[in-house]
């Protein structure tokens, strides 16, 4: 945003002019700092305005689309994430996953459940019984298939378009199955197991044998495809995260990231250039895959083990779930390593995931509950990039409610 647009904003918000003396005294201020100062003054002015004044101000601001979008985006970023759904279970919740439409939530515990977020009640619409604990659940890109990883040494795939609860695919392993993931194309399916192997299956084939197997030195705790379907990341009990190129022959990793202890979750960002890991050393790390060195570019400390990591669709935010009874959101654009949001829970948080819009966050917890939190966009019912469709008076009213003004 350039200076002329900033002062266009000031034309509509004269109260900012009082900040001119501050700017004159601090010559070292940068344009981003000036932008933040302008937005803070603008927000204050708007929250002091009446609904009638806001209605008169809305159209002139909308005539300058980028300014209006900037104001609305800034105010929405300050909204509190609100819990909108709590789903009770019979036992702990190990895993949560949204379907591609953001309408369904899957949970894994002592069974797998599907909840319809559009419905008023909190009862599951489907239940899939298993013989042992479920460690991981995942939807395929169409939302028609649900996969589960179980401690009964099996990975299962269910067709949600079919009645009944019998799997259409069953993949046997030699030990616990800890993680499952569908490739973004939907053709490939990956598993990570305590039998020290990560496997790739081709769902177009009739058999249940893997087309690729990657040996590890310890339990494979997690698997994740990158968005291009070219890479597979694994988190392992041997203190390493590995990346395999699925386009190459052989089963040797192209990158290895050493950690201080067991590696649990792994996740790629939407552009495939960053990888996040969660570790039992109480840290979440972010690695830049385009760099030659294997040192993290971000390090986020926690009080206890990090059980889950997830990027939002923009790649700017990273969510973590920890044994410290917290889910947290970090903004990777900030220079520090403090969370911008903290969600307290009553027990260990074992799973976190953003929905495809980035406006919902789900958590799975040892307190036998799955929770869904909504940000300002969801609360207002507007899409990212369409901030100009929001009513200024409505945004300000909800902002004041969120901030208890």
N, C-alpha and C positions, 0 to 999 in steps of 0.2 A: 504494500500500500504506500502511495507517495504522499508527500507533504500537502499537496493541493487538496487531496481527498480528505486528509485529516482536518484541514481548516474549513472544508465544506461541511464536515461533521460539526465543527465548532460553530458554524453559522446557525445551526439549528439548536445548539446547546450552549448558549452564552455563558453559562456558569463556569465553563472550562477556562474562560479568559483569566480567571483569578490565578491560574497555574502559571501564567506567563512569567511572573517574577521568579518563580522557582526555576523555570527553564533557563532564564537569563543568568542566574547565579551558578548553575551547574553546566558549564560548557561541555563537559564530557558526556553528557547524556546522548544516547544513540537514538536513531529513529524508532527501533522496536520499543525502547523505553518511553518515548514520546507517544507512541501508539497506545501503550498500556495505560499511560496517564490519561490520555484522551478518553479511552473506553471506560475507565473508572469514573471519571467525571460525568460522562454521558449516562452511565448506569445510575449514578446518584441522582442526576437531574430527572431522569425518566421515572424513577420510583417515587419522586416527590410530586409528580404531575397527576392531575385528576384524569379519569377516563375520558372526559370531554376533550381535555388538552391533548391527550394521546391520540385520539381519533383525528384531531385536526393536524397533528404532526405526522401521522402515518404516511399519507400520500406524498408530501414533499420529500420525505426520506426514501420512499419507494421509488421515486423518480430518479434517485441516485442509487441504483441497485446494489452496487458493491458496498456502499456505506451501510445501507439497511441490513444487508446480509451479514456484514461484520458485527453490527450491534446485536442482532438476534443470536448469531453464533456464540458471541462472547457471553451473553446472558444465559444461554442454554448450557454452556460449559460449567456454569456455576450452580446449576440445579443439583440438588441431592438425588442420588439414585434411591428410588423408593421400592420397597418390597411389594410386589403385586400378586405373588402367588407363593403359597407354602404347601408343599405336598408331603403329608405324613406317610411314613413307611413302618413296616414291622421291625425293621432292623436298620443298621447303618447303610448309608448311601455312598457307594464307592465311585460312581461314575455318572456323569450327566452329558447329554448331547441334544442339540437342536436339529430339527429337520431343515431342509433347504428353504422352506416357506416361513420358518419361524413360528409356525402354528402348533407344532408338536414338540414335546420334550420327552426324551427317553431317559430312564434312570436304571442303574444297575446296583443291586445289593444281594439279598438272598433270592431275588427273582428279578426279571426285567419288566419294566412297566412303561406304558406310553400314556402321556397326559395331553389332552387337548387344551391349549392355552386360551382358545376362544370361548370355551364353555365356562359357565359361572361356577360350577362345582369344582371340587378338588379330587374327584375320584378318577382312577385310571380308566382309559377306554380299552386297553389291552393289557393282559398279564401273561408273561411267558415263564413258566416254572423251570427251574434247573436243579441239578443234583448237588450243586455246591455253590459257593460264593461266586458272584460275577465281579470281575475286576475292571471291565471296560465295556462300553457300549458305543456304537457308531452307526449313523445313517449313511446310506450310499447317496450319490449326488442327485438321484431322482426322488429320494424320500420314500421309495417303495420297499426298500430292504433295510432291515436292522440286523447288525452283527453284535455278537456278545463274546466275551472272553471269560472263561470260567476256570475255577480251580479243580474242576473234574477232568482236566486234561483235554478239553474240547473247546473249539471255536464253532459257533453256530451262526447261520444266516437264516432269517425269517422273512417271508414275503408278506408284507402288511396288507396287500390287496387280497390275500387269501384268508378264508375263515380258518379257525382252529389255531393251535399254537405249536404245531410241529415244524421243525426247521426244514428248509429246502436244501440246505447244505450243512454237512457236518465234517469238521476237520479234526482228526485225532492228533494229539501230541504226546510226547513222552513225559511231560510234567505239566505244572500249572501253565495256563495261558493267561498272560498278564495284560496284553494289549492287542487291540484290533484296529485296523484303519483301512478305509476304502481309498483307492486312488481317485483323483478328481475326474478321471475319464469314466470311472465306474467299472472298468474291465478287470482291474487288478485288486487284490485283497492281501493285506499284510498282517502277520501275527508276530508277537514277541512272546517267548516262553521261558520258563525256568529250566527247560532242557538245554539252555545255552544257545538257542538258535532263533534267528529271525527268518521267516519264510514268506515267499510271495506265491500266491495262487492266481491262476487265470480263471475267472468266473465263466468264461465262454467255453471252457473245456468241461466235458462230462465227468471226468474223474476228480478225485480229491487229493491228488498228489501235487506238491509244490513245483513250480517251474524254476525257482531259485531258492537256495538256502545259504544263509550267511552264518557261519560259526563264530561264536564268541567264547570268552574265557569264563564267563559267569552268567547268571540269570539275565535275560533280556527283559527289562522292565517296561519298555515303551517302544513304539514304532510310529513313524509319521512320514507320509509322502509330502514332497514339496508340490506347489501348485502346477509345475510343469510336468509332473509325473516322471521326471528323469532321475530324481534323487530319493533315497530312503535314509532317514535318520533313525538311529537306535540309541536308547539309554540303557546302560549295562551296570551290573553289580561289580564289575572289575574296575570301576572308577573312570570309565571312558564313555564318551559319546562318539559314535562313528557315523560317517556319511558314505553311502555306497551309490555309485553311478549305475543305474539300472540299464543303461544303454551299452555298457561295457561288458565284455565277457569276464568270467572269473568272479570271485567273491571277496576280493580285497577292498578295504575302504579307501576312498580317495582323500579323506580327511579324518583325523583323530584328535579329539579335544580331551585332554587329561583333566580330571577333577581330583579333589582331595578324598572323596569317599563315594559311596554308591550314587549313581545317577538314576533318577527316577524319570520324570516326564521330559519330553522333547517336543518342540513345535517350530515350524517354519513360519515366517511372516508371508504376507500375500505376494511379495515380489521375489521370493526365494533367495534373497541376499542376506537375510538374518536368520539365525537359529537361536532359540531360547531353550535353556535347560533348567531343571530343578534338581537340587542335590540334597543329600542327607547332611551336608556340612552347613545347612541352614542358609543357603544362598541360591538365588536365581541369577543366571548369567545370560548375556546376549552376546553372540559371536557374529562378526561380519565375515561372511563366507567368501567375499571378494578379496580379502586380505591374505597375504602369504603366511603371516604369523597366526598362531592359534590361541592368542590371548583374548579374553572377553573385552568388548568395548563398553559393556555395562555390567555392574555388579550390584545386586540388591540384597541386602542383609535381612534376615528374618530371625525370629526368636527360636524357631524349631525347624524341623525338616520341611522342605518344599515339596509338596505332593503333586502339584499340578501347575502348568503354565499354559497361557493361551493368548495369542494376538487378536486384536480386534481387526475388522476388515480394512481399516485404513493403514494398519501396520504401525500406527503411532502409539498405541496403548498396549501394555502387557498386563494381563491379570495373573495373579498367583493365588494358590490355595496352600495352606500350611497347617502343620500340626499345632501351631500356636493359636488355633481357633480363629483365624482371620483369613479373609479373602482381601486382596489388595489390588489396586490398579496403579500402575506406574506410567508416566508419560515419557516416552523415549526421546522426545524433543527437548526435554529439560536437562540442564547440566548436572543437577544434583541427583541423588538416588533415594529421595523420600517419596512415598506414595501420595498420589493426589486424592485417592479415595480408600477408605478402610471399612470393611464390613465385618463387624463382630458377630461371632457365632457362639453357640453354647458348647461346642465340642470341636474336634479336629475337622478341618476342611480338607476333603480328599480330592475334590474335583471342581474345576472352574471352566466355563466356556462362554464365549460371546455368541450371540445369534448372528445370522448372516447380515443383518442391518447394522450391527454394532450397538444397537439401542437397548438390548437386553443382555443381562449377565445371569447365568445360572450357576448354582453351587450345590455340591453334594457333600453332606456332613455326617459325622458319626453320631449326631444327635437324632438320627432317624428321620431327617427332613431334607428335602430338596427345595431350594428357594429360587425365585426368579425376581431380579431387580430390574427396574426400568429407569432410563435416564430422561432428560428433559424432552428430547425429541419424541420419545414414545408417549410420555405424559401428555404432550400437546397434540400428538397424532400427526406429525409432519415428517417428511423425509429429508435426509441430508441432501444439501444442494438445492433444496426448495424452501429455504428460509423465508423468501419473500411471500410465501403463501400464508405465513403466520400473522395473526392479528397482533399489533403492537400492544394494545390494551390487555389482551389475553396473556401474552408473554410476561408483561410486567406484573400482572396480578398473580400469576403462578410463581414468578420469581420472588415476589414479596412473601408469598405463602411459604415457599421453600426456605427462605432466609429469615422467616418470622419477623418481618418488619411491620 
